[in-house]
């Protein structure tokens, strides 16, 4: 329990403290490298830690189940992964519809902030700037709501991970932590461009961090209630116990987390890294920029590989 809250404090507060030293006009190419590193960490955590954990168990105990139980368990786990993916899809979709724009969803934030350039049309039409500013400010507030929701799921995932095992907890913490740095920088840049003052933008980022602590609290309650059903009678029968359920409610958090990470990395970020809208003006510079993005991605995956090796030692 303590590890869950400490990890949540680190991922919520440290990236926000970094913002004090980040210029609002950070170069998109620099941010792309940070995001590539985050993608490597997220996918590395999914494929090297979370998925093996949910399908095999911490020590391979799942493979000892009888064939019928194993079949149903894998079905539930697969649906849990899809559920996590679907949740972030719906969140993304809702934010796009609510803002009447395709660039304000929580997941889209990481991708869209790299293209924060003012067009000549906007500069030549000062009369329309006030209306545009109001629309962008609305988008910024919607983004903050989505950010808090995403932080809630981060807290939920961290709590579930540490209850599963310290090793899984550390790997999930690392993946979320390194994803949060470019994400928070991106949100900060968007808020500044939306008309927020520097202090107001920093304050808003700290407020959204509350979502992570709320998620951790809920995650801890679910885990404790699952292990001690009599602790919260009203939840008994809803969460189930390990003795009478193929998969308990708490065990479904990790698959859902994996699905969410897959959506964030593949739908929210990678398409933008593949786009041709770059600061680079020549083919050579574009290749070099792509090279460093790939290197950063491998470093992120390498970090997860290192954690896996340490787990086995």
Secondary structure as UniProt FT lines:
FT   HELIX           2..9
FT   HELIX           10..14
FT   HELIX           15..18
FT   HELIX           19..21
FT   TURN            24..25
FT   HELIX           28..45
FT   HELIX           46..50
FT   HELIX           51..56
FT   TURN            58..59
FT   HELIX           61..64
FT   HELIX           67..99
FT   HELIX           106..112
FT   HELIX           113..115
FT   HELIX           120..124
FT   HELIX           126..128
FT   HELIX           129..164
FT   HELIX           166..193
FT   TURN            194..195
FT   HELIX           198..208
FT   HELIX           210..227
FT   HELIX           229..235
FT   TURN            236..238
FT   TURN            242..244
FT   TURN            249..250
FT   HELIX           251..263
FT   HELIX           264..270
FT   HELIX           271..274
FT   HELIX           283..312
//
